[in-house]
Amino acid sequence: MTTQSAPTQTRTHPYSHIEPLPDPPRRKPDMQQYEAIQQFDAPLRAHFAHRSDVLISGGGYLRRDAADRGDFVPDCVFVDGVEDPKAIIWRNGYVTSEVGKPPDFVLEVASRSTGRRDYTVKREGYAGYGVGEYWRFDHTGGKYHDAPLAGDLLVNGEYRPLEIVTEPDGRHWGYSEALGLELWWDGGQIRFRDPATGEFLPTIEEQVEARRAAQEQAYAAQEQAYTAQEQAYAAQERAEAAELRAARLEAELRRLRDE
């Protein structure tokens, strides 16, 4: 006799109905460019970890709508106040008509092959897409871009340059209203500083070191707790042994008195 098993329920991914955008064309990796993108991504993710309505992404197409076939692929994207950032990531790109607004912030990191396009064609293109702030970062100090660090604010459909301060030590920085942070070119690295505290956001290396130190402290505290517990057990055993000896001595004294 054949028995039928209960039908299994198929679990549907909450974003399975979304048709992903195609993957951007592959390009030869630029390690310095990749490192700079990581310098952007990790500190901001930690800084905005308490927010569920912030998108920090990049590497996918930017489109006005599903019919748009533009070839703009921002290195770094920041958007504040989105309903579901995971849906955008599942889409494999940013579609303005679906999200409800253009990105608040886009950053392009310089490379030998795309540097000139970043501050010419893409600058005009991102203005057309309505990107609120468009920043460029050149780790070489301006060899590939027209400046080590540059930012533009969209005003009436056109970009106006944001002020970039050059420090005496050669560092450059500007303030991003979209991020609420200062963006720094510091020795060829991207850094962020909170103007409210005057402190730089921890880099990915500093985050790793902080986690390692915290883990070591946790291990040390655990070892101290184990040691204290062992000492408490030993003290309890000594007290119980002393109590037993006292009871035996008292019993022996009673015996001698009775005799």
Secondary structure, 3 states (H helix, E strand, C coil): CCCCCCCCCCCCCCCCCCCCCCCCCCCCCCHHHHHHHHHHHHHHHHHCCCCCCEEEECCCEEECCCCCCCCCCCCEEEEECCCCHHHHHHHCEEEHHHHCCCCCEEEEECCCCCHHHHCCHHHHHHHHHCCCEEEEECCCCCCCCCCCEEEEEEECCEEEECCCEECCCCCEEEEECCCCEEEEEECCEEEEEECCCCEECCCHHHHHHHHHHHHHHHHHHHHHHHHHHHHHHHHHHHHHHHHHHHHHHHHHHHHHHHC
